[in-house]
Amino acid sequence: MTVLMERAKEIGCELHVCPELEEYEFKGERLKLGLAGEHQRSNATLALQLCRSWLQRRGFYDFISLPEKDVAPHMLLNNRLPQASAFQPSSAMLEGLQNAEWAGRTQTLRRGHVTYYLDGAHTTRSMLACVHWFRETAARDEKTAGGPVVRVLLFNATGERDSAALLKLLVPCQFDFAVFCPNITEAVPSNNAGMSSSQLYSSYGKVMPHLTRSSPVLIL
């Protein structure tokens, strides 16, 4: 936030924080989001504020209903930043929030008896959000599975990310099996293909000790 504040001051740009999504909700009805995960509510309020700003800058005031004051001056973040005002979203905005799709982000795909829970989390914060979404969604789905359920982790990490640290965050998900996919798309020397199979297995064993070498671990 400090960097944003410094940059805003440098270029003479106003900086506000977004209100909670609940503040937009009309007649106490929870806004419906097409994207799963509680963290997507923070993304949704940011999207609404961006739309509001874009419409205002172009003079389209009829598309949104704003309060008399555009910013709530009494709402401050650490007494430094004002909070932008919530407003009643237009029907087009509500439709956009409800129909939003983002393939590979908190996405659930069902294929026969197999359900895939997909997410591209690659930072500590996004991985924690992913874990919260998966545990909540999987637990709800398992109640209607009608039989035993096996949880399989399909894991891939790119670049210089700390795979061991990311894997450690997944321990609460209680996976029964793990499938690791190194970043190999062509025949290249193993030392140029990202983490080696041994490195992946080592990271996996350290952070998920409840799955021993007798547990199925498939490395592709």
Secondary structure, 3 states (H helix, E strand, C coil): CHHHHHHHHHHCCCCCECCCHHHHCHHHCCCCCCCCCCCHHHHHHHHHHHHHHHHHHCCCHHHCECCCCCEEEEEEECCCEEEECCCECCHHHHHHHHHCCCCCCCEEEEECCEEEEECCCCCHHHHHHHHHHHHHHHHHHHCCCCCCCCCEEEECCCCCCCHHHHHHHCHHHCCCEEEECCCCCCCCCHHHCCCCHHHHHHHHHHHCCCCCCCCCEEEC
